[in-house]
């Protein structure tokens, strides 16, 4: 396997080679972020739009396992991918072939032939076999200087992606802030998603995270509102500044009339007992 043979590895081979660095994933409750689709695409150099199909094919062939799990550093559960026992055997054979491949490497102004397994030790940072293969495919050659920048480029790519994700997340948070999304807002969000190259999976996970956060926030707001209402009704009646305070909280916390009325009835019953007639003390904002 020469440099040409190294660069002609199929996308599926590169995925198997990449995942060969992650063992015993089936026994772990929390999976590393490196085995999610986004990380696999970056690590292998396989285009994201094609990656899902390759992963599905490898799963059908019994070479990969797919599992939704907690991902380190992420809030949402996501799909992780790792080698099956059969996949481990094939990846091991592929890994041995790649490691023993002799390729020309530019170093110190000259060129020398090196086995792929020797390249990592010759650089100032740790690089994987897949890093080397990806570099060879993308640049058509191997250089120790360029390989030494692999980790820095990874960090830059991650930071750039985080900025893009944060921008999109803020946009989603803005449109969902009032609890509903108009057709215009949905259209504008979709255009932004295309522009920022946010995948369907990323969009779904971010939207789920935001809606979950908003729901939890609203539950906390209701709890606070009820506590304030209990204090205000301690003397059996709502009046004057108490009504104004609750009205302001309702606007800030976006508590609906129905939610207010339900809480008021509940608190009145708890503090004052069953009403003798009507709903005492009920109020609405003018």
C-alpha positions as CSV (number, residue, x, y, z in Angstrom):
1,X,0.0,0.0,0.0
2,X,1.7,3.1,-1.3
3,X,0.7,6.8,-0.8
4,X,-1.7,6.3,-3.7
5,X,-3.2,3.2,-2.1
6,X,-3.5,5.1,1.2
7,X,-5.4,7.9,-0.4
8,X,-7.7,5.5,-2.2
9,X,-9.1,4.0,1.0
10,X,-12.9,4.0,0.8
11,X,-15.0,6.2,3.0
12,X,-16.2,3.1,4.9
13,X,-12.6,2.0,5.4
14,X,-11.8,5.4,6.9
15,X,-14.8,5.2,9.2
16,X,-13.6,1.8,10.5
17,X,-10.1,3.0,10.8
18,X,-11.2,6.1,12.8
19,X,-13.4,4.1,15.1
20,X,-10.7,1.6,15.8
21,X,-9.3,4.1,18.3
22,X,-12.4,3.7,20.5
23,X,-12.7,0.4,22.3
24,X,-15.2,-1.1,24.8
25,X,-17.9,1.5,24.0
26,X,-20.7,-1.0,24.6
27,X,-19.9,-1.1,28.3
28,X,-20.0,2.6,28.8
29,X,-22.9,4.6,30.1
30,X,-21.5,7.9,28.8
31,X,-20.0,7.9,25.3
32,X,-17.3,10.3,24.1
33,X,-18.2,13.1,21.7
34,X,-15.7,11.8,19.2
35,X,-18.0,9.0,18.1
36,X,-21.0,11.2,17.2
37,X,-21.7,11.8,13.5
38,X,-20.2,15.3,13.5
39,X,-16.9,14.2,15.0
40,X,-16.7,11.1,12.7
41,X,-17.3,13.3,9.7
42,X,-14.5,15.7,10.7
43,X,-12.1,13.0,11.8
44,X,-12.4,10.9,8.6
45,X,-12.9,13.8,6.1
46,X,-16.1,12.2,4.9
47,X,-18.7,14.7,3.9
48,X,-21.5,14.9,6.4
49,X,-24.2,14.7,3.8
50,X,-22.9,11.2,2.8
51,X,-21.9,10.0,6.2
52,X,-25.3,8.8,7.4
53,X,-25.7,6.4,4.5
54,X,-22.2,5.0,5.0
55,X,-22.9,4.4,8.7
56,X,-26.3,2.7,7.9
57,X,-24.5,0.4,5.4
58,X,-21.8,-0.5,8.0
59,X,-24.6,-1.2,10.6
60,X,-26.4,-3.4,8.1
61,X,-23.2,-5.3,7.4
62,X,-22.8,-6.0,11.1
63,X,-19.6,-3.9,11.4
64,X,-20.9,-1.0,13.5
65,X,-23.2,-0.6,16.5
66,X,-25.5,2.4,17.0
67,X,-26.7,3.5,20.4
68,X,-28.4,6.6,21.8
69,X,-26.7,7.6,25.0
70,X,-25.4,10.5,27.1
71,X,-22.5,12.2,25.3
72,X,-19.7,13.7,27.3
73,X,-19.9,17.5,27.4
74,X,-23.4,17.6,25.8
75,X,-26.8,18.0,27.4
76,X,-28.8,16.0,24.9
77,X,-28.6,12.2,24.4
78,X,-27.3,11.5,20.9
79,X,-26.5,8.5,18.7
80,X,-23.0,7.2,19.1
81,X,-21.3,4.7,16.8
82,X,-18.7,2.1,17.6
83,X,-17.3,-1.1,16.2
84,X,-19.0,-4.5,16.6
85,X,-17.0,-7.6,17.4
86,X,-16.9,-8.3,13.6
87,X,-16.1,-4.7,12.9
88,X,-13.2,-4.8,15.3
89,X,-11.7,-7.8,13.5
90,X,-11.9,-6.0,10.1
91,X,-10.7,-2.7,11.5
92,X,-7.7,-4.5,13.2
93,X,-6.7,-6.0,9.8
94,X,-7.1,-2.6,8.1
95,X,-5.2,-0.8,10.8
96,X,-2.2,-3.2,10.5
97,X,-2.0,-2.7,6.8
98,X,-2.1,1.1,7.2
99,X,0.5,1.1,9.9
100,X,3.0,-0.9,7.8
101,X,2.5,1.2,4.7
102,X,5.7,3.0,3.6
103,X,5.0,6.6,2.4
104,X,7.1,9.6,1.4
105,X,7.1,12.3,4.0
106,X,8.5,15.8,3.7
107,X,10.7,16.7,6.6
108,X,13.4,19.3,7.3
109,X,13.5,20.5,3.7
110,X,13.9,17.0,2.3
111,X,11.9,13.8,1.8
112,X,12.2,10.4,3.4
113,X,10.3,7.2,3.4
114,X,8.6,6.3,6.6
115,X,6.1,3.7,7.8
116,X,2.8,5.2,8.8
117,X,3.2,3.9,12.3
118,X,6.4,5.9,12.7
119,X,4.9,9.3,11.8
120,X,3.2,10.0,15.1
121,X,6.4,9.8,17.1
122,X,8.1,12.1,14.6
123,X,5.7,15.0,15.2
124,X,5.4,17.3,18.3
125,X,1.7,16.4,18.8
126,X,-0.3,13.2,18.9
127,X,-1.9,12.3,15.6
128,X,-4.0,9.3,14.7
129,X,-3.8,7.0,11.7
130,X,-7.0,8.6,10.4
131,X,-5.4,12.0,10.8
132,X,-2.6,10.9,8.5
133,X,-4.9,9.3,6.0
134,X,-7.2,12.4,5.9
135,X,-4.2,14.7,5.5
136,X,-2.9,12.6,2.6
137,X,-6.3,12.6,0.9
138,X,-6.9,16.3,1.3
139,X,-3.4,17.5,0.4
140,X,-2.1,14.7,-1.8
141,X,1.1,14.5,0.2
142,X,2.4,14.2,3.8
143,X,4.5,16.8,5.6
144,X,5.6,16.6,9.2
145,X,5.2,20.4,9.5
146,X,1.6,20.2,8.3
147,X,0.8,17.2,10.5
148,X,2.2,19.0,13.5
149,X,-0.6,21.6,13.0
150,X,-3.4,19.0,13.1
151,X,-4.4,19.6,16.7
152,X,-4.4,23.3,16.2
153,X,-6.6,23.0,13.2
154,X,-9.0,20.7,15.1
155,X,-9.3,23.3,17.8
156,X,-10.0,26.1,15.3
157,X,-12.6,24.0,13.6
158,X,-14.3,23.1,16.9
159,X,-14.3,26.8,18.0
160,X,-15.7,27.9,14.6
161,X,-18.4,25.3,14.8
162,X,-19.3,26.3,18.4
163,X,-19.7,30.0,17.3
164,X,-22.0,28.9,14.5
165,X,-24.0,26.7,16.8
166,X,-24.2,29.5,19.4
167,X,-25.5,32.0,16.8
168,X,-28.2,29.6,15.6
169,X,-29.1,28.7,19.2
170,X,-29.6,32.3,20.1
171,X,-31.9,32.7,17.0
172,X,-34.0,29.7,18.1
173,X,-34.2,31.0,21.6
174,X,-35.5,34.4,20.3
175,X,-38.2,32.9,18.2
176,X,-39.4,30.5,20.9
177,X,-39.2,33.1,23.7
178,X,-43.0,33.8,23.6
179,X,-43.8,30.1,23.4
180,X,-44.9,30.0,19.7
181,X,-43.3,30.3,16.3
182,X,-44.9,32.2,13.4
183,X,-44.7,31.1,9.8
184,X,-42.4,34.0,9.0
185,X,-40.1,33.2,11.9
186,X,-40.0,29.5,10.8
187,X,-39.0,30.6,7.3
188,X,-36.3,32.9,8.4
189,X,-34.9,30.3,10.8
190,X,-34.8,27.7,8.0
191,X,-32.9,30.2,5.8
192,X,-30.4,30.8,8.6
193,X,-30.0,27.1,9.1
194,X,-29.1,26.6,5.5
195,X,-26.7,29.5,5.5
196,X,-24.9,28.3,8.7
197,X,-25.0,24.7,7.4
198,X,-26.8,23.4,10.5
199,X,-27.9,19.8,9.9
200,X,-31.4,18.5,10.6
201,X,-30.1,16.5,13.6
202,X,-28.3,19.6,15.0
203,X,-31.5,21.7,14.6
204,X,-33.6,19.0,16.3
205,X,-31.3,18.7,19.2
206,X,-30.9,22.4,19.7
207,X,-34.6,23.0,19.5
208,X,-35.3,20.2,22.0
209,X,-32.8,21.7,24.4
210,X,-34.3,25.1,24.2
211,X,-37.9,24.0,24.5
212,X,-36.9,21.8,27.5
213,X,-35.1,24.7,29.1
214,X,-38.0,27.1,28.5
215,X,-40.4,24.5,30.0
216,X,-38.3,24.1,33.1
217,X,-37.9,27.8,33.4
218,X,-41.7,28.3,33.2
219,X,-42.3,25.6,35.9
220,X,-39.8,27.5,38.1
221,X,-41.6,30.8,37.3
222,X,-44.9,29.2,38.4
223,X,-43.4,28.0,41.6
224,X,-42.0,31.5,42.4
225,X,-45.3,33.1,41.5
226,X,-47.2,30.7,43.7
227,X,-44.9,31.5,46.6
228,X,-45.4,35.2,46.2
229,X,-49.1,34.7,46.0
230,X,-49.2,32.6,49.2
231,X,-47.5,35.5,51.0
232,X,-49.8,38.1,49.5
233,X,-52.9,36.0,50.5
234,X,-51.7,35.3,54.0
235,X,-54.3,37.8,55.3
236,X,-57.0,36.4,53.2
237,X,-57.3,39.1,50.6
238,X,-55.3,40.5,47.6
239,X,-55.2,44.3,47.5
240,X,-53.2,47.4,46.6
241,X,-49.5,46.8,46.0
242,X,-49.9,43.0,46.3
243,X,-52.0,43.1,43.1
244,X,-49.5,45.3,41.4
245,X,-46.6,43.0,42.4
246,X,-48.4,39.9,41.1
247,X,-49.3,41.7,37.9
248,X,-45.7,42.6,37.2
249,X,-44.6,39.1,37.9
250,X,-47.2,37.7,35.5
251,X,-45.9,39.9,32.7
252,X,-42.3,39.1,33.4
253,X,-42.9,35.3,33.8
254,X,-45.5,35.2,31.0
255,X,-48.1,33.5,33.2
256,X,-51.4,33.2,31.4
257,X,-54.8,34.2,32.9
258,X,-55.7,30.5,33.1
259,X,-52.6,29.7,35.0
260,X,-53.1,32.6,37.3
261,X,-56.7,31.7,38.0
262,X,-55.8,28.1,38.7
263,X,-53.1,29.0,41.1
264,X,-55.2,31.6,42.8
265,X,-58.0,29.1,43.4
266,X,-55.6,26.6,44.7
267,X,-53.8,29.0,47.1
268,X,-57.1,30.5,48.3
269,X,-58.5,27.0,49.1
270,X,-55.3,26.1,50.9
271,X,-55.1,29.3,53.0
272,X,-58.7,30.4,53.3
273,X,-60.6,27.2,52.9
274,X,-63.6,26.5,50.5
275,X,-65.1,29.7,49.1
276,X,-68.5,30.6,50.5
277,X,-69.6,31.8,47.1
278,X,-67.9,32.9,43.9
279,X,-64.2,33.2,43.6
280,X,-63.0,35.7,46.2
281,X,-60.1,38.0,45.5
282,X,-59.8,37.0,41.8
283,X,-58.3,39.7,39.6
284,X,-57.2,40.3,36.1
285,X,-54.8,42.8,34.7
286,X,-56.6,45.7,33.1
